[in-house]
Amino acid sequence: MGPIFRPCQDCGGEQLFEQPHATGSCPDAPDGMCPEWSCTECGAVMLVLVPTQPSQPAALADVAGRVA
């Protein structure tokens, strides 16, 4: 995955974030996909976890008898 622009909590604005490891070579992740992104301006780090599979929505039958 290439660089992304995200709001940086430390800089206070939209900044360019990059991953510190090459794609597929992260030593901390079993699949090699690094969740770490660092701000190119100040070096602040954020974790972005992307689910590997989409979550399944509850079936209507599962929630039909529930009381709110």
C-alpha positions in Angstrom: 0.0 0.0 0.0 1.3 3.4 -0.9 1.4 6.6 1.3 -1.9 8.0 2.6 -3.1 11.4 3.8 -4.7 11.4 7.3 -5.3 13.9 10.0 -2.3 14.0 12.4 -3.1 14.5 16.0 0.3 16.0 16.7 0.5 18.3 13.7 -3.1 19.3 13.8 -3.8 19.0 10.1 -3.9 16.6 7.1 -0.5 15.1 6.6 1.2 12.4 4.5 1.7 9.1 6.4 4.0 6.3 5.2 4.7 2.8 6.5 8.1 2.2 8.0 8.5 -1.3 6.5 8.2 -2.4 2.9 4.9 -3.9 1.9 4.7 -7.5 3.0 7.9 -7.4 5.1 6.7 -6.2 8.6 8.5 -8.3 11.3 5.6 -7.6 13.8 2.7 -9.0 11.7 2.3 -12.6 10.8 0.9 -11.8 7.4 3.6 -9.1 6.7 1.0 -6.3 6.4 2.3 -3.6 8.8 -0.5 -1.7 10.8 2.0 1.1 11.6 1.9 4.4 9.7 4.1 7.4 10.6 3.6 11.1 9.8 6.3 12.4 7.4 6.2 15.8 9.1 6.5 15.1 12.8 7.0 11.3 13.1 3.8 10.6 15.1 2.7 7.0 14.7 -0.8 5.6 14.2 -2.1 2.1 13.9 -4.5 1.3 11.1 -5.9 -2.2 11.4 -7.8 -3.3 8.3 -10.0 -6.4 8.8 -8.9 -9.3 6.6 -12.6 -10.4 6.0 -15.7 -8.2 6.0 -17.9 -8.7 9.0 -21.2 -10.5 8.5 -24.3 -8.5 9.2 -26.8 -10.0 11.6 -29.6 -11.8 9.9 -33.1 -10.3 10.4 -34.3 -13.6 12.1 -31.5 -13.1 14.7 -32.8 -9.8 15.9 -36.6 -10.1 15.2 -37.5 -11.2 18.8 -35.3 -8.8 20.7 -36.7 -5.9 22.7 -34.8 -2.6 22.6 
